[in-house]
Amino acid sequence: MNESTKKRKILFGVGTSIAIMVLVGSLWWQFHFSPLLSWYPIANPNFHVVWNENDSTVTIDFRGLYDFVFSTQEPVVYVGNERIYLRDGARVIDGFPHARVRDFDIFNTWLSESMLDDSSELVPVIINGLYGQGLTWQNEIIHSLLGGIDARERFELYFQWYNTIHELGHLITFSYGTYDPSNMENTRHMVDEEVLVNSFAVAFWMNFGEEEKLYALEEAVSYILGNLHPPVENMTHLEFMREIVDNDRLHEVSSFEIYGWFQFNMVKEILQNRESLHLEALLMEMTGHYVNIQPSERLIYPSLGEYTTLEILSDAVSLLRTWGVRVPGFYVAFSTDPNDHALAPQMPKRFLERNIEFGRILPILGSY
C-alpha cells in the first residue's frame, strides 16, 4: 500500500468519524428532551402532574396556585392565560413533560422573566393545603403521623382553624414592614417571627374561639410530636432552626417531619403558657402601633374544612379592621399538597387570574 492510499484511508476514517459525531449530535439535538421547569426540582412535592389522554395535555399544578398546561401534539404551552410556543410541544417521559433543550431553555428564561415582570401587580396569597388531595406518598405521611382515623380531624383543627390565623399574622407583619425575610437584621429573625405569629394565633383564639378547641389542639400537637423523630439531640427546636436560618440551609428542612417538629414544638410550648399571652401587646409588636382590642362575640365554627378557612379569615379580618389594624386585600389559594401552608406575600396577579375563574383561588373581602 503506497503512501497516498494510506493518507486517503486515514482521511476517510477521520471524515467518517466526524460525520458520525455530527449525525449523533444532530439527532441528540433534535430528539433529546429535558424536563420543563428545570429551575424548580421535579421531585418537589409542590408539583402535581395530571396527564389527560383525551386531549393529549399535561397539566402541572404548581403550589396549588396556577397551572402550566402542555400540549403533547401542538407546539404550545399555556402558563395561566399566556400562550407560549415551543418547537414540538412536550412529550411525556416517565410521567413528566419534557421539551427539547433549545425550546426549554427559551421557555424557562421567559418564565423566570415573567415571574419578575413589574407590569403585573403583586398581591399577597395565603396558601392552604388540603387533606387527602396530594400525591399518594404525601397523603400517607400525613395520615400516618396524624393518627389514621383521626388524622383528618387533627389536620383540619391545626391547619384549617389554628394555622389560618397564624398565616394572617404573617400577612399583618409583612404589610406593616415589621418583618421582612430578606432583611432580618433590621426587622426580626425568622425564628422570632414564627414565635410571634404563633403566639398571636393562640391569643386570638383564646379571646374569640372555643377553649375546647385549644385543648384539642394541644392534644393533637402532642400526639403528632410523639410520631416525629427529632432531627438533632443536643439542641432545642428554636436553637436548631436559628442555626439553620443563619447558615442559609432552610431548604434542607422543608419536609413535614423536620419543619413540623420545629413548629409543633413551638406551638405546644405557647399553648402550655397561653395564660401569659396578651393580644394587645402582640398586635403592638406586629404592627408597631397600639391596638385597642374591643369586646366581640366569639367565633365558633361547629365544623371545619376547606371553606371554613375562608369564613375564619373573613371574620378575623373584619374584627382586626374594626380595631384599626390595617389588613390589605389578599387571596386564598387551596393547594393539593397537604404540606403547603404559607403566605406568599408578593405573587404576580396575572398568574392567579385563570385559577380565580375556576374557583381554586378566591379573593378575600373584595379587590384592592
DANOR-V357408 format. One record per backbone hydrogen bond with DSSP energy under -1.0 kcal/mol. CO is the residue of the C=O (numbers start at 1). NH is the residue of the N-H. E is the energy in kcal/mol with one decimal. If there is no record, write none. Layout:
CO,NH,E ; CO,NH,E
//
This chain:
2,6,-1.8 ; 3,7,-2.1 ; 4,8,-2.2 ; 5,9,-2.3 ; 6,10,-2.5 ; 7,11,-2.8 ; 8,12,-2.5 ; 9,13,-2.6 ; 10,14,-2.7 ; 11,15,-2.8 ; 12,16,-2.7 ; 13,17,-2.5 ; 14,18,-2.5 ; 15,19,-2.6 ; 16,20,-2.6 ; 17,21,-2.6 ; 18,22,-2.7 ; 19,23,-2.6 ; 20,24,-3.1 ; 21,25,-2.8 ; 22,26,-2.7 ; 23,27,-2.9 ; 24,28,-2.8 ; 25,29,-2.5 ; 26,30,-2.5 ; 27,31,-3.0 ; 28,32,-2.6 ; 34,99,-3.0 ; 37,40,-2.0 ; 41,44,-1.5 ; 44,47,-1.8 ; 46,63,-2.8 ; 48,61,-3.1 ; 50,59,-2.8 ; 52,57,-1.5 ; 56,72,-3.0 ; 57,52,-2.9 ; 58,70,-3.4 ; 59,50,-2.6 ; 60,68,-1.9 ; 61,48,-1.2 ; 62,65,-2.1 ; 66,62,-2.1 ; 67,80,-1.8 ; 68,60,-2.8 ; 69,78,-2.7 ; 70,58,-2.8 ; 71,90,-1.3 ; 74,76,-2.3 ; 75,86,-1.1 ; 76,71,-1.7 ; 77,84,-3.7 ; 78,69,-2.4 ; 79,82,-2.3 ; 82,79,-2.2 ; 84,77,-3.3 ; 91,98,-3.2 ; 93,96,-1.5 ; 96,93,-2.6 ; 97,36,-1.6 ; 98,91,-2.6 ; 99,34,-3.2 ; 100,104,-3.2 ; 101,105,-2.1 ; 102,106,-1.1 ; 103,107,-2.9 ; 104,108,-2.5 ; 105,109,-2.1 ; 106,110,-2.5 ; 107,111,-2.9 ; 108,112,-2.7 ; 109,113,-2.3 ; 110,114,-2.6 ; 111,115,-2.3 ; 114,117,-1.4 ; 117,120,-1.3 ; 121,349,-3.6 ; 123,347,-3.1 ; 124,331,-2.1 ; 125,344,-3.2 ; 126,333,-2.6 ; 127,342,-1.3 ; 128,335,-2.1 ; 135,139,-2.6 ; 136,140,-2.3 ; 137,141,-1.8 ; 138,142,-2.1 ; 139,143,-2.8 ; 140,144,-2.3 ; 141,145,-2.8 ; 142,146,-2.2 ; 143,148,-2.9 ; 147,150,-2.0 ; 148,151,-1.8 ; 150,154,-2.2 ; 151,155,-2.9 ; 152,156,-2.9 ; 153,157,-2.0 ; 154,158,-2.4 ; 155,159,-3.1 ; 156,161,-1.0 ; 157,162,-2.3 ; 158,163,-3.7 ; 162,165,-1.1 ; 162,166,-1.3 ; 163,167,-2.5 ; 164,168,-1.6 ; 165,169,-2.0 ; 166,170,-1.5 ; 167,171,-1.9 ; 168,172,-2.0 ; 169,173,-2.3 ; 170,174,-2.5 ; 171,175,-2.3 ; 172,176,-2.0 ; 173,178,-1.6 ; 173,179,-1.2 ; 180,183,-2.3 ; 189,193,-2.3 ; 190,194,-2.1 ; 191,195,-2.1 ; 192,196,-2.2 ; 193,197,-2.6 ; 194,198,-2.0 ; 195,199,-2.2 ; 196,200,-2.5 ; 197,201,-2.1 ; 198,202,-2.3 ; 199,203,-2.7 ; 200,204,-2.8 ; 201,205,-2.1 ; 202,206,-2.0 ; 203,207,-1.8 ; 204,208,-2.3 ; 205,209,-2.1 ; 208,299,-5.0 ; 210,214,-1.2 ; 211,215,-2.0 ; 212,216,-2.4 ; 213,217,-2.5 ; 214,218,-2.3 ; 215,219,-2.1 ; 216,220,-2.5 ; 217,221,-2.8 ; 218,222,-2.1 ; 219,223,-2.2 ; 220,224,-2.5 ; 221,225,-2.5 ; 222,226,-1.5 ; 224,227,-1.7 ; 225,228,-1.1 ; 236,240,-2.7 ; 237,241,-2.1 ; 238,242,-2.1 ; 239,243,-2.1 ; 240,244,-2.0 ; 241,245,-2.7 ; 242,246,-2.5 ; 243,247,-1.4 ; 244,249,-2.6 ; 245,248,-1.9 ; 249,252,-2.0 ; 250,253,-1.6 ; 255,259,-2.1 ; 256,260,-1.1 ; 257,261,-1.3 ; 258,262,-1.6 ; 259,263,-2.6 ; 260,264,-3.3 ; 261,265,-1.5 ; 262,266,-1.7 ; 263,267,-2.7 ; 264,268,-2.4 ; 265,269,-2.1 ; 266,270,-2.4 ; 267,271,-2.7 ; 268,272,-2.1 ; 269,273,-1.1 ; 271,274,-1.3 ; 273,276,-1.6 ; 274,277,-1.6 ; 278,282,-2.1 ; 279,283,-2.5 ; 280,284,-1.9 ; 281,285,-1.9 ; 282,286,-2.0 ; 283,287,-2.4 ; 284,288,-2.7 ; 307,311,-1.5 ; 308,312,-3.0 ; 309,313,-2.4 ; 310,314,-2.5 ; 311,315,-2.4 ; 312,316,-2.9 ; 313,317,-2.7 ; 314,318,-1.9 ; 315,319,-2.1 ; 316,320,-2.7 ; 317,321,-2.5 ; 318,322,-1.6 ; 319,323,-1.5 ; 320,325,-2.6 ; 321,324,-1.2 ; 330,364,-2.8 ; 331,126,-3.1 ; 332,362,-2.6 ; 333,128,-3.1 ; 335,130,-1.9 ; 337,340,-1.9 ; 339,341,-1.1 ; 342,127,-3.3 ; 344,125,-2.3 ; 347,123,-2.6 ; 348,351,-1.2 ; 349,352,-1.6 ; 352,356,-1.8 ; 353,357,-1.6 ; 355,360,-2.0 ; 355,361,-1.1 ; 356,359,-1.2 ; 360,334,-1.7 ; 362,332,-2.7
//
